[in-house]
Amino acid sequence: MKFKLFLILFTFSIIKILGTGQQPDKIIINNKEYDLLNNPLDAYFEKHPDDHPIYGPKIRKKTEKELMIPFSTSNYRGYIATFKIENNTLSLVDLKLLDLDSGKDRYISVFKKIFGDRKVDLNYSGILVIPTGELLESAHFGYSYLYDKYHLMTIQRDAVIKEKELNKDEFIRFKVDQFKAYKNTEEYKTEVKNHLKSWNGDKKFELSRKNTRGMSKKEIAQLKKEYEFPPSEEHINNFLFVLINPDFVIIDY
């Protein structure tokens, strides 16, 4: 599939109304804190579920209060992690959880409760995306923000092996190239299958008697027309291009 820049930007504009922007993790570089448009702990928690601040056993005990999950539409993770680059090494220096008792959007550190004094080996490999310039567009959908400058860092098992400053146009080209490489992965195939499965589920419900009861024949005909064909490859790719952050796909830039 050939990506067209105008189509990407059009898709970016359309999805502004589809979701909520997410509170990013943070990263400290040369004693300055930046937003981080990646979540390196996702892969870590898959391998170390007991360290998860919400679903692991170290913070929440098996009580009725366990059902009170710190959740916000602006932070589906429920936590904010802070990382640091020091001596060309990526490390985790803090982990904060939404404080349910405060009644406000306030976060408290749970790093010591989970990790104590031990060093956390993230074993992260991927490309970190750090916005360093002015915000140009905010799609309010995941991390679909557009800045005029970015700092990219390629990490291999927590070690920085490459870094580079990119402007907006260079960053868009990087995202397109990374997505093309992502399409060759098993993760991409899984996401496509899940998207089609979700579409079929929606179709089954939307066209069910329960849902169409009370609709006019014209309304039902229009609904059937909307579900006449499954989403095209181009539609799915444009959706995944904005939704998915394939930071594990390492390419040159």
ABEGO torsion letter per residue (X at the ends): XBBBAAAAAAAAAAAAAABBBBBBBBBBBGGBBBBBABBAAAAAAAABAAABAAABAAABBBBAAAABBBBBAABAAGBBBBBBBBGGBBBBABBBBBBAAAGBBBBBBAAAAAAEABBBBAGBBEBBBBBABBBABBAGBEABBBBABBBBBBBBGGBBABBBBBBAAAAAAAAAAAAAAAAABAAAAAAAAAAAAAAAAAAAAAABAAAABGBBAAAAAAAAAAAABBBBAAAAAAAAAAABBBAABBBBX
